[in-house]
Amino acid sequence: MPERKQLSKRVRFAVFARDNFTCRYCGRQSDTVVLVIDHVIPVAGGGTNDPENLVTACETCNQGKAD
């Protein structure tokens, strides 16, 4: 399994800003939910921390997914 590298605060904020602080799955915004960063292609499947592979997700949507 590939080693998971921590995202920098700069990359995390840039992804949130790019996605308008809105969950890409359900559309809820940061004033109503906790937002996290999600990998489109999971690290376990060879995904990277490249911003094109990262999206904003609320905790609820992200927890419902598997690797």
C-alpha positions as CSV (number, residue, x, y, z in Angstrom):
1,M,0.0,0.0,0.0
2,P,1.4,3.5,-0.9
3,E,2.5,5.6,2.0
4,R,-0.1,8.3,2.9
5,K,1.5,11.8,3.0
6,Q,0.0,14.6,5.1
7,L,-1.5,17.5,3.1
8,S,-0.1,20.9,3.8
9,K,-2.4,23.6,5.1
10,R,-1.8,25.6,1.9
11,V,-2.9,22.7,-0.3
12,R,-5.9,22.0,1.9
13,F,-7.1,25.6,1.9
14,A,-6.5,25.9,-1.9
15,V,-8.8,22.9,-2.5
16,F,-11.5,24.3,-0.1
17,A,-11.3,27.7,-1.9
18,R,-11.4,26.1,-5.4
19,D,-14.5,24.2,-4.4
20,N,-16.1,27.3,-2.8
21,F,-16.1,25.7,0.7
22,T,-18.8,23.4,-0.6
23,C,-19.1,19.6,-0.5
24,R,-18.7,18.3,-4.1
25,Y,-21.0,15.4,-3.4
26,C,-24.1,16.9,-1.6
27,G,-23.6,20.6,-2.0
28,R,-23.6,21.5,1.7
29,Q,-21.4,24.4,2.8
30,S,-18.9,25.0,5.6
31,D,-21.4,27.1,7.7
32,T,-23.6,24.0,8.2
33,V,-21.1,21.0,8.1
34,V,-17.5,20.1,8.8
35,L,-15.5,19.9,5.5
36,V,-12.6,17.5,4.8
37,I,-10.4,16.7,1.8
38,D,-11.2,13.6,-0.1
39,H,-9.1,11.7,-2.7
40,V,-11.0,11.0,-5.9
41,I,-8.6,8.1,-6.6
42,P,-7.8,6.7,-3.1
43,V,-4.2,6.5,-2.0
44,A,-4.7,2.8,-1.6
45,G,-5.6,2.7,-5.3
46,G,-2.5,4.6,-6.4
47,G,-4.0,8.1,-6.0
48,T,-1.8,11.1,-5.1
49,N,-2.1,14.4,-3.2
50,D,-2.1,16.3,-6.5
51,P,-4.9,19.0,-6.2
52,E,-6.6,17.5,-9.3
53,N,-7.1,14.3,-7.3
54,L,-8.5,16.1,-4.2
55,V,-12.0,17.4,-3.6
56,T,-13.9,19.0,-0.8
57,A,-16.3,16.7,1.0
58,C,-18.4,17.0,4.2
59,E,-17.6,14.5,6.9
60,T,-20.9,12.7,6.3
61,C,-20.3,12.1,2.6
62,N,-16.7,11.1,3.1
63,Q,-17.4,8.7,5.9
64,G,-19.8,6.8,3.7
65,K,-17.1,5.9,1.3
66,A,-14.5,3.1,1.4
67,D,-10.9,3.2,0.0
